[in-house]
Amino acid sequence: MTQNNLYYLEQQTFQNKTILIDGSNFLLNRNSSLQKFQFLISLIRDFEPKEVITICDANLPYKIDITKLLKDKLIQLTPAGTQADIFLIQLANHLPDALIITNDLFREYDHAFTRNINFVRYFIVGDRILFNLDLTKKQEISINKQIEKKPEIEENSNYEFLDRIFKSTGEIKLYS
C-alpha cells in the first residue's frame, strides 16, 4: 500500500506540469550515467507531464559524450559561454506550472528570481532515482481514483519560447 501511495504522490508532483531538468547537474552527478538519465526521462514521462525539457551547459560535451542524447533530442545545450542555470531560472519564472529537477541550490543567484520556483531534488541509489517528496503531510490519496487523461497540447510549445531566450541579446542580472 505504501508503494502505491508513493507512486501517486510522484504522479501528483509531475502530472500536467512542465518539467525542467538541470541536465548538467544530473549527468555530472557521481552516481549518474547516460543510462540513468534516459531512465529519468522515461520515469518522468510515465507520470504524464505537459512537457519535459532538459537544458545543459554548453561545455557538457567536453566533459562526457552526449552525442546520442543530442541526436535523440533529449537535451538542449545553452549557447557557448553561458550556464544552463540562468535559462532554467528564466523559463521556470515564465511557466507557472514548471518545476526544476536539480540538486543545485542556486545560491549564487538573486533570491528574487528563485524563491517562487518549485525545485525537486533527487537521489540516485543504485538503479533507483528517488525524489524529495513531502512525506510529512498526511496525503489524501485514493488508490482507486481515476486519473484524468492529460489534455492534448501543442508539441514543443515551450521550445519556441526557449529559442527566443537563447537568441536574445539582452541579459538579465540574476546574480546577487
Phi and psi in degrees as GROMACS dihedral restraints (atoms count N, CA, C in turn):
[ dihedral_restraints ]
;  ai    aj    ak    al  type     phi  dphi    fc
    3     4     5     6     1   -62.6    20    10
    4     5     6     7     1   -39.4    20    10
    6     7     8     9     1   -61.8    20    10
    7     8     9    10     1   -40.8    20    10
    9    10    11    12     1   -63.9    20    10
   10    11    12    13     1   -40.8    20    10
   12    13    14    15     1   -61.6    20    10
   13    14    15    16     1   -41.8    20    10
   15    16    17    18     1   -63.8    20    10
   16    17    18    19     1   -41.7    20    10
   18    19    20    21     1   -59.5    20    10
   19    20    21    22     1   -47.1    20    10
   21    22    23    24     1   -69.3    20    10
   22    23    24    25     1   -31.8    20    10
   24    25    26    27     1   -65.7    20    10
   25    26    27    28     1   -42.9    20    10
   27    28    29    30     1   -62.6    20    10
   28    29    30    31     1   -42.8    20    10
   30    31    32    33     1   -61.7    20    10
   31    32    33    34     1   -43.2    20    10
   33    34    35    36     1   -62.7    20    10
   34    35    36    37     1   -32.2    20    10
   36    37    38    39     1   -68.9    20    10
   37    38    39    40     1   -40.0    20    10
   39    40    41    42     1  -106.3    20    10
   40    41    42    43     1   -24.2    20    10
   42    43    44    45     1   -62.6    20    10
   43    44    45    46     1   134.5    20    10
   45    46    47    48     1    59.7    20    10
   46    47    48    49     1    26.0    20    10
   48    49    50    51     1  -116.6    20    10
   49    50    51    52     1   158.7    20    10
   51    52    53    54     1   -89.3    20    10
   52    53    54    55     1   118.6    20    10
   54    55    56    57     1  -100.0    20    10
   55    56    57    58     1   118.7    20    10
   57    58    59    60     1  -104.9    20    10
   58    59    60    61     1   125.3    20    10
   60    61    62    63     1  -109.8    20    10
   61    62    63    64     1   128.3    20    10
   63    64    65    66     1   -77.8    20    10
   64    65    66    67     1    87.0    20    10
   66    67    68    69     1   -60.0    20    10
   67    68    69    70     1   -42.5    20    10
   69    70    71    72     1   -64.1    20    10
   70    71    72    73     1   -41.5    20    10
   72    73    74    75     1   -61.1    20    10
   73    74    75    76     1   -43.6    20    10
   75    76    77    78     1   -73.0    20    10
   76    77    78    79     1   -48.4    20    10
   78    79    80    81     1   -68.7    20    10
   79    80    81    82     1   -25.8    20    10
   81    82    83    84     1   -94.4    20    10
   82    83    84    85     1     1.6    20    10
   84    85    86    87     1   -63.1    20    10
   85    86    87    88     1   136.7    20    10
   87    88    89    90     1   -62.2    20    10
   88    89    90    91     1   -21.4    20    10
   90    91    92    93     1   -98.6    20    10
   91    92    93    94     1     4.3    20    10
   93    94    95    96     1   -96.1    20    10
   94    95    96    97     1   172.9    20    10
   96    97    98    99     1  -161.8    20    10
   97    98    99   100     1   171.0    20    10
   99   100   101   102     1   -62.5    20    10
  100   101   102   103     1   -38.3    20    10
  102   103   104   105     1   -65.5    20    10
  103   104   105   106     1   -39.5    20    10
  105   106   107   108     1   -68.9    20    10
  106   107   108   109     1   -33.8    20    10
  108   109   110   111     1   -65.2    20    10
  109   110   111   112     1   -45.1    20    10
  111   112   113   114     1   -62.3    20    10
  112   113   114   115     1   -36.2    20    10
  114   115   116   117     1   -64.5    20    10
  115   116   117   118     1   -41.7    20    10
  117   118   119   120     1   -57.8    20    10
  118   119   120   121     1   -47.3    20    10
  120   121   122   123     1   -59.9    20    10
  121   122   123   124     1   -45.6    20    10
  123   124   125   126     1   -62.3    20    10
  124   125   126   127     1   -44.0    20    10
  126   127   128   129     1   -60.3    20    10
  127   128   129   130     1   -47.6    20    10
  129   130   131   132     1   -64.2    20    10
  130   131   132   133     1   -43.3    20    10
  132   133   134   135     1   -63.6    20    10
  133   134   135   136     1   -28.9    20    10
  135   136   137   138     1   -62.7    20    10
  136   137   138   139     1   -23.5    20    10
  138   139   140   141     1   -89.0    20    10
  139   140   141   142     1     6.3    20    10
  141   142   143   144     1    57.5    20    10
  142   143   144   145     1    58.3    20    10
  144   145   146   147     1   -74.2    20    10
  145   146   147   148     1   165.8    20    10
  147   148   149   150     1   -62.2    20    10
  148   149   150   151     1   -45.1    20    10
  150   151   152   153     1  -161.0    20    10
  151   152   153   154     1   150.4    20    10
  153   154   155   156     1  -122.9    20    10
  154   155   156   157     1   122.2    20    10
  156   157   158   159     1  -125.5    20    10
  157   158   159   160     1   124.2    20    10
  159   160   161   162     1  -111.7    20    10
  160   161   162   163     1   123.7    20    10
  162   163   164   165     1  -116.5    20    10
  163   164   165   166     1   132.0    20    10
  165   166   167   168     1  -124.8    20    10
  166   167   168   169     1   152.4    20    10
  168   169   170   171     1   -61.1    20    10
  169   170   171   172     1   147.6    20    10
  171   172   173   174     1   -60.5    20    10
  172   173   174   175     1   -27.4    20    10
  174   175   176   177     1   -86.8    20    10
  175   176   177   178     1     0.5    20    10
  177   178   179   180     1   -56.6    20    10
  178   179   180   181     1   -39.7    20    10
  180   181   182   183     1   -61.8    20    10
  181   182   183   184     1   -18.5    20    10
  183   184   185   186     1   -83.5    20    10
  184   185   186   187     1   -12.1    20    10
  186   187   188   189     1  -102.4    20    10
  187   188   189   190     1   -39.7    20    10
  189   190   191   192     1  -142.5    20    10
  190   191   192   193     1   159.7    20    10
  192   193   194   195     1   -82.8    20    10
  193   194   195   196     1   110.1    20    10
  195   196   197   198     1  -116.2    20    10
  196   197   198   199     1    21.3    20    10
  198   199   200   201     1   -52.9    20    10
  199   200   201   202     1   -47.1    20    10
  201   202   203   204     1   -65.3    20    10
  202   203   204   205     1   -39.5    20    10
  204   205   206   207     1   -65.3    20    10
  205   206   207   208     1   -38.5    20    10
  207   208   209   210     1   -68.2    20    10
  208   209   210   211     1   -43.4    20    10
  210   211   212   213     1   -61.6    20    10
  211   212   213   214     1   -41.5    20    10
  213   214   215   216     1   -81.1    20    10
  214   215   216   217     1     0.8    20    10
  216   217   218   219     1    57.8    20    10
  217   218   219   220     1    37.7    20    10
  219   220   221   222     1   -87.0    20    10
  220   221   222   223     1   -18.4    20    10
  222   223   224   225     1  -136.4    20    10
  223   224   225   226     1   160.5    20    10
  225   226   227   228     1  -127.1    20    10
  226   227   228   229     1   140.8    20    10
  228   229   230   231     1   -99.1    20    10
  229   230   231   232     1   141.2    20    10
  231   232   233   234     1   -73.1    20    10
  232   233   234   235     1   165.2    20    10
  234   235   236   237     1   -62.2    20    10
  235   236   237   238     1   154.9    20    10
  237   238   239   240     1   -53.0    20    10
  238   239   240   241     1   138.9    20    10
  240   241   242   243     1    79.2    20    10
  241   242   243   244     1     9.3    20    10
  243   244   245   246     1  -121.0    20    10
  244   245   246   247     1   162.4    20    10
  246   247   248   249     1  -107.2    20    10
  247   248   249   250     1   143.3    20    10
  249   250   251   252     1   -61.2    20    10
  250   251   252   253     1   -33.4    20    10
  252   253   254   255     1   -52.1    20    10
  253   254   255   256     1   -43.9    20    10
  255   256   257   258     1   -62.2    20    10
  256   257   258   259     1   -41.8    20    10
  258   259   260   261     1   -73.9    20    10
  259   260   261   262     1   -35.8    20    10
  261   262   263   264     1   -61.9    20    10
  262   263   264   265     1   -44.4    20    10
  264   265   266   267     1   -63.2    20    10
  265   266   267   268     1   -46.5    20    10
  267   268   269   270     1   -62.3    20    10
  268   269   270   271     1   -46.5    20    10
  270   271   272   273     1   -63.4    20    10
  271   272   273   274     1   -43.6    20    10
  273   274   275   276     1   -62.8    20    10
  274   275   276   277     1   -33.0    20    10
  276   277   278   279     1   -73.9    20    10
  277   278   279   280     1   -25.6    20    10
  279   280   281   282     1   -87.2    20    10
  280   281   282   283     1   -18.8    20    10
  282   283   284   285     1  -116.1    20    10
  283   284   285   286     1   103.9    20    10
  285   286   287   288     1   -63.3    20    10
  286   287   288   289     1   -21.5    20    10
  288   289   290   291     1   -96.1    20    10
  289   290   291   292     1     8.4    20    10
  291   292   293   294     1   -82.7    20    10
  292   293   294   295     1   151.1    20    10
  294   295   296   297     1  -139.8    20    10
  295   296   297   298     1   152.5    20    10
  297   298   299   300     1  -111.9    20    10
  298   299   300   301     1   126.1    20    10
  300   301   302   303     1   -91.2    20    10
  301   302   303   304     1   113.7    20    10
  303   304   305   306     1  -165.6    20    10
  304   305   306   307     1   159.3    20    10
  306   307   308   309     1  -107.6    20    10
  307   308   309   310     1     1.5    20    10
  309   310   311   312     1   -70.8    20    10
  310   311   312   313     1   139.2    20    10
  312   313   314   315     1   -92.4    20    10
  313   314   315   316     1   -10.9    20    10
  315   316   317   318     1    56.0    20    10
  316   317   318   319     1    33.5    20    10
  318   319   320   321     1   -65.6    20    10
  319   320   321   322     1   -26.3    20    10
  321   322   323   324     1   -76.4    20    10
  322   323   324   325     1    -5.9    20    10
  324   325   326   327     1  -103.7    20    10
  325   326   327   328     1   152.0    20    10
  327   328   329   330     1   -58.0    20    10
  328   329   330   331     1   128.4    20    10
  330   331   332   333     1   -58.7    20    10
  331   332   333   334     1   -26.4    20    10
  333   334   335   336     1   -59.8    20    10
  334   335   336   337     1   -28.5    20    10
  336   337   338   339     1   -90.4    20    10
  337   338   339   340     1   -15.4    20    10
  339   340   341   342     1  -114.4    20    10
  340   341   342   343     1   -14.3    20    10
  342   343   344   345     1   -65.2    20    10
  343   344   345   346     1   -28.6    20    10
  345   346   347   348     1   -98.8    20    10
  346   347   348   349     1     9.6    20    10
  348   349   350   351     1   -89.2    20    10
  349   350   351   352     1   138.3    20    10
  351   352   353   354     1   -88.5    20    10
  352   353   354   355     1   115.8    20    10
  354   355   356   357     1  -105.4    20    10
  355   356   357   358     1   138.8    20    10
  357   358   359   360     1  -120.1    20    10
  358   359   360   361     1   117.5    20    10
  360   361   362   363     1   -85.5    20    10
  361   362   363   364     1   157.1    20    10
  363   364   365   366     1  -131.4    20    10
  364   365   366   367     1   162.0    20    10
  366   367   368   369     1  -143.3    20    10
  367   368   369   370     1   125.6    20    10
  369   370   371   372     1   -99.1    20    10
  370   371   372   373     1   120.4    20    10
  372   373   374   375     1  -125.1    20    10
  373   374   375   376     1   105.3    20    10
  375   376   377   378     1    60.3    20    10
  376   377   378   379     1  -121.1    20    10
  378   379   380   381     1   -96.4    20    10
  379   380   381   382     1    11.1    20    10
  381   382   383   384     1  -107.8    20    10
  382   383   384   385     1   149.1    20    10
  384   385   386   387     1  -120.9    20    10
  385   386   387   388     1   119.9    20    10
  387   388   389   390     1  -110.1    20    10
  388   389   390   391     1   148.6    20    10
  390   391   392   393     1  -114.9    20    10
  391   392   393   394     1   150.5    20    10
  393   394   395   396     1   -82.3    20    10
  394   395   396   397     1    74.4    20    10
  396   397   398   399     1   -77.2    20    10
  397   398   399   400     1   153.5    20    10
  399   400   401   402     1   -79.9    20    10
  400   401   402   403     1   101.0    20    10
  402   403   404   405     1   -98.2    20    10
  403   404   405   406     1     4.6    20    10
  405   406   407   408     1   -82.4    20    10
  406   407   408   409     1   -27.2    20    10
  408   409   410   411     1   -90.3    20    10
  409   410   411   412     1   146.0    20    10
  411   412   413   414     1   -68.3    20    10
  412   413   414   415     1   124.5    20    10
  414   415   416   417     1   -91.6    20    10
  415   416   417   418     1   129.7    20    10
  417   418   419   420     1   -93.5    20    10
  418   419   420   421     1    87.9    20    10
  420   421   422   423     1  -119.8    20    10
  421   422   423   424     1   125.3    20    10
  423   424   425   426     1  -103.6    20    10
  424   425   426   427     1   117.4    20    10
  426   427   428   429     1   -63.4    20    10
  427   428   429   430     1   -31.9    20    10
  429   430   431   432     1   -88.4    20    10
  430   431   432   433     1     1.2    20    10
  432   433   434   435     1   -62.7    20    10
  433   434   435   436     1   133.4    20    10
  435   436   437   438     1   -78.3    20    10
  436   437   438   439     1   122.9    20    10
  438   439   440   441     1   -84.0    20    10
  439   440   441   442     1   127.8    20    10
  441   442   443   444     1   -66.7    20    10
  442   443   444   445     1   143.5    20    10
  444   445   446   447     1   -72.1    20    10
  445   446   447   448     1   137.6    20    10
  447   448   449   450     1   -66.5    20    10
  448   449   450   451     1   144.6    20    10
  450   451   452   453     1   -68.7    20    10
  451   452   453   454     1   150.9    20    10
  453   454   455   456     1   -67.6    20    10
  454   455   456   457     1   133.9    20    10
  456   457   458   459     1  -125.0    20    10
  457   458   459   460     1   158.3    20    10
  459   460   461   462     1   -68.3    20    10
  460   461   462   463     1   124.9    20    10
  462   463   464   465     1   -62.4    20    10
  463   464   465   466     1   139.3    20    10
  465   466   467   468     1    60.7    20    10
  466   467   468   469     1    29.1    20    10
  468   469   470   471     1   -59.8    20    10
  469   470   471   472     1   -35.0    20    10
  471   472   473   474     1   -87.9    20    10
  472   473   474   475     1   -10.6    20    10
  474   475   476   477     1   -67.4    20    10
  475   476   477   478     1   -33.2    20    10
  477   478   479   480     1   -62.7    20    10
  478   479   480   481     1   -44.2    20    10
  480   481   482   483     1   -62.2    20    10
  481   482   483   484     1   -43.6    20    10
  483   484   485   486     1   -61.5    20    10
  484   485   486   487     1   -41.9    20    10
  486   487   488   489     1   -60.6    20    10
  487   488   489   490     1   -39.7    20    10
  489   490   491   492     1   -62.9    20    10
  490   491   492   493     1   -40.2    20    10
  492   493   494   495     1   -63.8    20    10
  493   494   495   496     1   -47.6    20    10
  495   496   497   498     1   -62.6    20    10
  496   497   498   499     1   -34.4    20    10
  498   499   500   501     1   -89.0    20    10
  499   500   501   502     1    -8.2    20    10
  501   502   503   504     1   -66.6    20    10
  502   503   504   505     1   146.9    20    10
  504   505   506   507     1   -96.0    20    10
  505   506   507   508     1   -20.4    20    10
  507   508   509   510     1   -77.9    20    10
  508   509   510   511     1   157.9    20    10
  510   511   512   513     1  -122.2    20    10
  511   512   513   514     1   148.0    20    10
  513   514   515   516     1  -110.6    20    10
  514   515   516   517     1   133.9    20    10
  516   517   518   519     1   -78.1    20    10
  517   518   519   520     1   107.9    20    10
  519   520   521   522     1  -102.6    20    10
  520   521   522   523     1   -14.1    20    10
  522   523   524   525     1   -82.4    20    10
  523   524   525   526     1   145.4    20    10
